[in-house]
Amino acid sequence: MRAEIEGRMDMHAVDIYGLSEVMGPGVSQECVGTKDGLHIWEDHFYQRSSIRSPARCSPTARSASSSSHPLTKQALPIVR
């Protein structure tokens, strides 16, 4: 679908991930030149990810968490 849109409209289409409750239009975006995945806007966000392996579960059981802390907005950490 992306190739069809780019061909018909003579433009580049990129993926943009956004959360309206955080910053409005975007949190991360794909590079136009490489289109190799999303890159977090590090000038506006501090990203933390952790993977934990609980002691009571099987060795293959894991839980993960990710938190994004806006640097240009105050008092609004988002945990997903």
C-alpha positions as CSV (number, residue, x, y, z in Angstrom):
1,M,0.0,0.0,0.0
2,R,2.8,2.4,0.8
3,A,4.5,1.9,-2.6
4,E,1.2,2.5,-4.3
5,I,0.6,5.8,-2.4
6,E,4.2,6.9,-3.0
7,G,3.9,6.1,-6.7
8,R,0.6,7.7,-7.4
9,M,1.3,10.9,-5.4
10,D,5.0,11.2,-6.1
11,M,5.9,11.6,-2.4
12,H,7.5,9.7,0.5
13,A,5.2,8.0,3.0
14,V,6.6,7.4,6.5
15,D,5.3,5.8,9.7
16,I,4.7,8.2,12.6
17,Y,3.7,7.1,16.1
18,G,1.9,9.6,18.2
19,L,0.1,9.9,21.5
20,S,-2.3,12.9,21.8
21,E,-2.1,12.8,25.6
22,V,1.6,13.3,25.5
23,M,2.7,15.7,22.8
24,G,0.1,15.7,20.0
25,P,1.2,14.7,16.6
26,G,4.2,12.5,17.3
27,V,6.5,10.6,19.6
28,S,8.6,8.8,16.9
29,Q,9.0,8.8,13.2
30,E,10.6,6.8,10.4
31,C,13.5,8.3,8.5
32,V,12.6,9.3,4.9
33,G,15.9,8.0,3.4
34,T,16.1,4.6,5.0
35,K,12.6,3.7,6.2
36,D,14.1,1.2,8.6
37,G,11.9,1.6,11.7
38,L,10.7,4.3,14.1
39,H,13.1,6.5,15.9
40,I,12.1,8.2,19.2
41,W,12.3,12.0,19.2
42,E,15.1,12.1,21.9
43,D,15.0,15.9,22.1
44,H,11.5,15.6,23.6
45,F,11.4,12.2,25.3
46,Y,13.4,10.1,27.7
47,Q,12.6,6.4,27.0
48,R,13.1,3.6,29.5
49,S,12.5,-0.1,28.9
50,S,13.0,-3.0,31.2
51,I,12.5,-6.8,31.0
52,R,12.1,-8.7,34.2
53,S,12.2,-12.4,34.8
54,P,10.1,-13.2,37.9
55,A,11.7,-15.8,40.3
56,R,8.4,-17.7,40.8
57,C,7.7,-18.2,37.1
58,S,9.3,-20.6,34.7
59,P,12.7,-19.6,33.3
60,T,11.1,-18.5,30.0
61,A,8.4,-16.3,31.6
62,R,9.2,-12.6,31.3
63,S,7.4,-9.3,31.8
64,A,8.4,-6.0,30.2
65,S,7.5,-2.4,30.7
66,S,8.2,0.7,28.8
67,S,7.9,4.3,30.1
68,S,8.2,7.5,28.1
69,H,8.9,10.7,29.9
70,P,8.3,13.9,28.1
71,L,11.2,16.4,28.6
72,T,9.3,19.4,27.3
73,K,6.0,18.8,29.1
74,Q,5.8,18.7,32.9
75,A,4.4,16.0,35.2
76,L,3.1,13.5,32.7
77,P,4.9,10.1,32.6
78,I,3.2,7.5,30.4
79,V,3.6,3.8,31.2
80,R,2.4,1.2,28.7
